Amino acid sequence: MAKEREAEHPEAAEDKLSSKAERKKRLWSDRYQSVREVPFEALPKVAVIGRPNVGKSALFNRITGSNKAIVFNEPGVTRDRLYTRAEWTGHEFALVDTGGLMSSAAQLPTQEARAQASRDISAAGLPSAIERQAAAGVQESHSIIMVVDGKVGLTAGDEEILDWLRKSHSKKPVVLAVNKCESPAKADLQAAEFWNTGLEPFPVSAISGAGTGEMLDSLVTKLPDIDQAEIDVAAPISVAIIGRPNVGKSSLLNALVGQERSIVSSLRGTTRDAIDTELLLPDGRQFKLVDTAGIRKRAAIASGKDGAETLSASRAMGAIRRGEVAVLVIDAIECTESGRFVVPTQDFRLAELIANVGRACVVVINKWDAVEKETNTLRDYQKEVLAQLRPVSWATVVFTSAVTKQRVMQILDAASLASENHRRRISTATLNMVVKETVAWRAPPQVKNSYRKGRIYYATQAAASPPTFVMFVNDAKLFSDDYRKYFERQLRDNIGFPGTPIRIFWRGKQSQRDRD
């Protein structure tokens, strides 16, 4: 009777399989999705700008209640634009963290920001690229938070940025946040000097949160109303673009969205944060693309001189866990240097991570235009990729070039299909028909020197994302690893699930489990 009840109510089996933490996380996710009615594109945008090291990223984290922006005591850590949702007294908006403005503000792009940002840049041009990203963030924003250093006081750089804002963006309201005012007794004195700018200064502390409430009260009064016609409850497909440094992740993101959303440079480690970009296709499909920092081996990170790299790698791995589909980008040139296709060890480890956290996967072989080809090169390499990346042997492989945009849109098609299969559910009746046919083709093996033989009573799907199945059997120990792999292959051959992992749990009788 207990087994029958579990077959009729697969959610009961799901609850038994899931840990308390996983169930809590799922409930929170469902609750969040139910109240998140405004799509990201419809939210008013607020850009956080200022000189390097004034605390822009720390204030960004304080306002959003997160640690998405990397905070490190070194100028130039923030490079790309980082977006996330924020809310204050019922007003929701998109907050944009930007890199520090260092060079002449008069040379920063305004109307031509996107046109200039489309150019390729070299490592030597990285500072100007950071500023183009910041300028593009200001260009698309509705309001601006100008962050200054209360300990240093008003500088020529601050005045230069304010002059640029008045000349190029005079219609956009600016809120002046005087950061690093940790002492309540000295806060007003530190802010007093900034009255000369013609703006009302708000003394704040990104560390303690002091004064941020008053600053946000002023900010939300300057935000435009949200267009109710744009509200859509459909959640986008979250796609994390991951890989080793310099494999072309940011170039692929820029090719997909049609603009310089992430900085592209020959300098390793250009991308620091996990950069979210919302994309709406003409056919109505919505994606949230997350560009991440390159992930090197732990030993290489530990021995490196870049103190922020550890935080960047942590953000990248976090993007895999919070996403639904992971796009693993591999450098085709590196893989073919030896004359045959060889996947680097670090790519194999990233594939293991994707499979272990249960995310759907698309493997992208980038820079394919630089590989010498014959008639069957693509087909042969596809077999090699899946054979060498055993943890994600079920993944879809796409051969692309971010430079020529060859097959770039196939990445989104493959991600969409992988997401669909990742969420897919199969009826218990259909599943048990496949189980019956699978056992008929190859019966469970009999234990050597024993009369005992494995028996499968029935199966049910306990969960989705990823698809999780429970096989109710007489004794789970009677089913060898070889037979379990055969069973998974049959499920894939008969039902499908391309692009997503599937999990199968073998559950024996209660009396047998008690004896064990």
Buried (B, 14 or more C-beta within 10 A) or exposed (E): EEBEEBBEEBEBBBBEBBEEEEEEEBEEEEEEEEEEEBBBBBBBBBBBBBBBBBBBBBBBBBBBEEBBBBBBEEBBBBBBBBBBBBBBEEBBBBBBBBBBBBEEBEEBBBEEBBEBBEEEBEEEBBBBBBBBBBBBBBBEBBBBBBBBBBEBEBEEBBEBBBEBBEEBBEEBBBBBBBBBBBEEEEBEEBBEBBEEBEBBBBBBBBBEEBBBEEBBEBBBEBBEEBEEEEEBEEBBBBBBBBBBBBBBBBBBBBBBBEBBBBBBBEBBBBBBBBBBBBBBEEEEBBBBBBBBBBBBBEEEBEEEEBEBBBBBBBBBBBBBEEBBBBBBBBBBBBBBEEEEBEBBEBBBBBBBBBBEBBBBBBBBBBBBBEBEEEEEBBEEBBEBBBEBBEBBEBBBBBBBBBBEBBBBBBBBBBBBBBBBBBBBEBEBEEBBEBBEEBBEEEEBEEBEEEEEEBBBBBBBBBBBBBBBBBBBBBBBBBBEEEBBEBBBEBBBEBBEBBBBBBBBBBBBBEEBEEEE
